[in-house]
Amino acid sequence: MSKAKIFGLLSVAVVIIGVFLPWITVESKHLVFTGVSTAGSHFGEPGKLSITVGVLTAVLFLLPGKVAGRFNLFMAAFLAAWSFRNFLIFSRCEMGECPDRGWGLYLCLIGALAAFVCVLFSNGENNKEQKHEQQQL
């Protein structure tokens, strides 16, 4: 397994861990929101989709072949876009009150972007690894 795939799996794990950490804190209402616990707001639970897409991305990192690599490119791009969307929605100021951003929000965004970059670097390596294995046979 290549270093890009290993780092990609670690990046997906960072996204999943970041979902359970505090994303924002609203001081005036004494509320702390995570990706899966947004009681008292209309944010929904975007962390559940992040976990689902992250697990699919991790599974696709483990599968060989061009089709899995191409589908993984789509899944990792979707994960990065979804994390960026969550970052924008959760960290915006409303009615003059700006929430305090937590570490979980940053971890999800950085982990998703890192997973996307790892997919870009691992797609070309699938062909090199397959050719090397064929030459050894």
C-alpha positions in Angstrom: 0.0 0.0 0.0 1.4 3.4 -0.9 2.1 6.2 1.5 -0.6 8.4 -0.1 -3.3 5.7 0.6 -2.1 5.3 4.2 -2.1 9.1 4.7 -5.5 9.2 3.1 -6.9 6.7 5.5 -5.5 8.7 8.4 -7.1 11.8 7.0 -10.5 10.2 6.9 -10.0 9.1 10.5 -9.3 12.7 11.4 -12.6 13.7 9.7 -14.5 11.1 11.6 -12.9 12.1 15.0 -13.5 15.8 14.2 -17.3 15.1 13.8 -17.6 14.3 17.5 -15.5 17.2 18.8 -17.1 20.7 19.4 -17.6 22.7 16.2 -19.0 25.9 17.6 -20.0 27.4 20.9 -22.7 30.0 21.2 -21.9 31.9 24.4 -25.2 33.8 24.8 -27.3 30.6 24.8 -24.6 28.4 26.5 -24.8 25.9 23.6 -22.1 23.7 22.2 -22.6 22.1 18.8 -20.8 19.1 17.3 -21.4 17.5 13.9 -23.8 15.0 15.3 -25.3 17.0 18.2 -27.0 20.2 17.2 -30.0 20.3 19.6 -31.5 23.7 19.9 -30.7 24.8 16.3 -31.8 24.2 12.7 -28.5 23.0 11.5 -29.5 19.3 11.2 -26.8 16.7 11.7 -24.2 17.1 9.0 -21.7 14.9 10.8 -23.7 11.8 9.9 -23.2 12.4 6.2 -19.5 13.2 6.8 -19.1 9.9 8.6 -20.8 8.0 5.8 -18.9 9.6 3.0 -15.6 9.2 5.0 -16.2 5.5 5.5 -16.9 5.0 1.8 -13.8 7.0 0.9 -11.7 4.8 3.3 -13.1 1.6 1.8 -12.3 2.9 -1.7 -8.7 3.7 -0.7 -8.3 0.0 0.1 -9.8 -1.3 -3.2 -7.5 -1.7 -6.2 -8.3 -0.6 -9.8 -9.1 2.4 -11.9 -12.9 2.4 -11.2 -12.4 2.5 -7.5 -9.8 5.3 -7.8 -12.2 7.3 -10.0 -15.1 6.8 -7.7 -12.9 7.7 -4.7 -12.0 10.9 -6.4 -15.6 11.9 -6.6 -16.2 10.8 -2.9 -13.2 12.7 -1.6 -14.2 15.8 -3.5 -17.7 15.5 -2.2 -16.3 15.1 1.4 -14.1 18.2 0.9 -17.0 20.3 -0.5 -19.4 19.1 2.3 -16.8 20.0 5.0 -16.3 23.4 3.4 -20.0 23.9 3.4 -20.3 23.0 7.0 -17.4 25.3 7.9 -19.2 28.2 6.2 -22.6 27.5 7.6 -21.6 26.8 11.2 -19.1 29.7 11.5 -21.2 32.5 10.1 -22.4 35.4 12.3 -26.2 35.8 12.7 -27.9 38.8 14.1 -24.7 40.4 15.4 -23.6 37.3 17.3 -20.5 35.3 16.1 -20.0 31.8 17.5 -16.7 30.6 18.8 -15.2 28.0 16.4 -14.0 24.8 17.9 -11.3 22.4 16.9 -13.6 19.9 15.4 -14.7 22.2 12.6 -11.1 22.8 11.6 -10.2 19.2 11.9 -13.0 18.1 9.6 -12.1 20.7 6.9 -8.3 20.0 7.0 -8.8 16.2 7.1 -11.2 16.3 4.1 -8.9 18.4 2.1 -6.0 16.1 2.9 -8.0 13.1 1.9 -8.8 14.7 -1.4 -5.1 15.5 -2.0 -4.2 11.9 -1.2 -6.7 10.6 -3.7 -5.1 12.8 -6.4 -1.7 11.4 -5.6 -2.8 7.8 -5.2 -4.7 7.5 -8.5 -1.5 7.5 -10.6 0.2 5.0 -8.3 -2.4 2.3 -9.0 -1.2 1.9 -12.5 2.5 1.9 -11.4 1.9 -0.7 -8.8 -0.1 -3.0 -11.2 2.6 -2.7 -13.8 5.3 -3.5 -11.2 3.4 -6.5 -10.0 2.9 -7.8 -13.6 6.6 -7.5 -14.2 7.4 -9.6 -11.1 5.1 -12.4 -12.3 
